[in-house]
C-alpha cells in the first residue's frame, strides 16, 4: 500500500519551467513516488507558451513514474487578477475542491505560491484542516530579481514580497 500523500505546490517543474526550484521539486516528487507515497504536483504557473502537446507529454510521462502532475493555473479561465495572486488562489481553490488528496502540502516561498493556503490555515478557514503545511525557502523574489536580473512583474515587487513573507 501507499505510505501517505503529498501535494507539491510549485511555480517550476521539469519539462514545464526550469530552474533550481523546478529541479528540486521534480527530484523530490520522483523520490517520494519511489517510496510509495502518493505524489500530486500542483503546477501553479499560468503560462501558455508551452504548446499543449508538450504539456500533455509532461503530464503523461510523470504519471507513468508515479507523479500526478496537475496544471492548476491552466484549468480555470473564469478568474482573473494579478498573476501572483491568481496563481496562489487557483492552487488554494484546487486544494479546497480536493480536500482528501493530500496529507501534506509542500510549497516554496518564491513568488508567494503558498500565500492563500497559508493565510487560510492561519485564519482557521482551511477547507482541509487535517493537512500539514511545509514551506521551503529557496530565496525570495527580491533576491532572484537582483541576482538573476529578472524583470519586474506588473503586480509589483512589494506584493510579491508580501505574499512570500506571509506564506512562511
HELIX and SHEET records of a PDB file:
HELIX    1   1 UNK A   20  UNK A   34  1                                  15    
HELIX    2   2 UNK A   52  UNK A   63  1                                  12    
HELIX    3   3 UNK A   72  UNK A   74  5                                   3    
HELIX    4   4 UNK A   83  UNK A   97  1                                  15    
HELIX    5   5 UNK A  110  UNK A  112  5                                   3    
HELIX    6   6 UNK A  115  UNK A  123  1                                   9    
HELIX    7   7 UNK A  141  UNK A  148  1                                   8    
HELIX    8   8 UNK A  157  UNK A  166  1                                  10    
SHEET    1   A 5 UNK A  67  UNK A  70  0                                        
SHEET    2   A 5 UNK A  38  UNK A  43  1                                        
SHEET    3   A 5 UNK A   5  UNK A  10  1                                        
SHEET    4   A 5 UNK A 104  UNK A 108  1                                        
SHEET    5   A 5 UNK A 132  UNK A 136  1                                        
END                                                                             
